[in-house]
Every structure is written in structure tokens, then in C-alpha cells.
Amino acid sequence: MAPVRRPRREQPAPCVPPRKSVASTRRISLFERTVTVRLSPAATQLLLGSARILSEGELHEGGFAGSTMASIDLAKTSDRISDPVDPSTAQLLAELCRTDQTLRGRCRELALGEAARVAGADLSSAQVDIESSARGTELHLSFNVEAKRRIA
């Protein structure tokens, strides 16, 4: 009697993913896009409206020299802003304050108003230096004012 041959079981073929063709670039963009960050229109009002103000100075020989400091604790504004209240936000604000003309104009008005109040006189020919820095979640704005007493 001849041996019985059993049929061979076929092994399943291994799954090999189909090969992807190499992508070639046929079209390019003519523009490089950048993202800019600047203070929002409402930021100036919110920041200066929540600031603690400290001013000092004196009149001397018809002139005035003084300074004003505005301290803004971002944690106290957290219910009105959507950005994270952290040191990086305060640092970014300090950097933006150096170039934002709207905020700098309002800071100048604030500094001149405080200088006139401290001097108890009208001032003219004022020079205002504005500096900004951040410490933790606080933004600090410093205004140094030199002006002449206005003579009527």
C-alpha cells in the first residue's frame, strides 16, 4: 500500500505595507508667513486701570524732577483676561510696553498728571522716560519726569 499524502498547508503571506512614492514639490508659496504679537486695544485701559501708583518729586529753581511707578499685579486681573497669569506673560508684556505707542502715550499722560499733582503747579517742556520690567506675575512701569514750571 502506498503512503497517503496529505495536502500541504499554505503559510499566509506576510503583510507588507504598500510602498509610498516619493513626494515631489512642484509648487511653492510666494509668501513667508509670520505671527505678530502686540497689545490688544483694551490692554492699555485694563493694565493702567488696575495699577498701584506711587509718585514722588520736587520743584527746584523753576524746574521739576520726579518719578512715578505703576505696579500691576496680573493675578488681580485674572478674572478679566484669557491669557495665562504667569511670569512669561508678565515678561512678554514688559517687552511689548517698550514699543507699543498707544500704551507709551497713556503712560506719558499718567506721568505728567502725577508730576503736576506732586509739584502743585502746571508744568511744560516735559521729558518722560518710560521703563518696563517684570517680576513674577507683576508688571512694573517706571516714569522719570523732568519739566519746567509753567509761568503764566
VENWO-V554843 format. One record per helix or strand of 3 or more residues. SS is the DSSP state (A for helix, B for strand). FROM is the first residue (numbers start at 0). TO is the last residue. If there is no record, write none. Layout:
# VENWO-V554843
ss: <SS	SS>
from: <FROM	FROM>
to: <TO	TO>
This chain:
# VENWO-V554843
ss: <A	B	B	A	A	A	B	B>
from: <42	51	62	73	86	100	122	137>
to: <48	59	72	76	96	118	134	148>
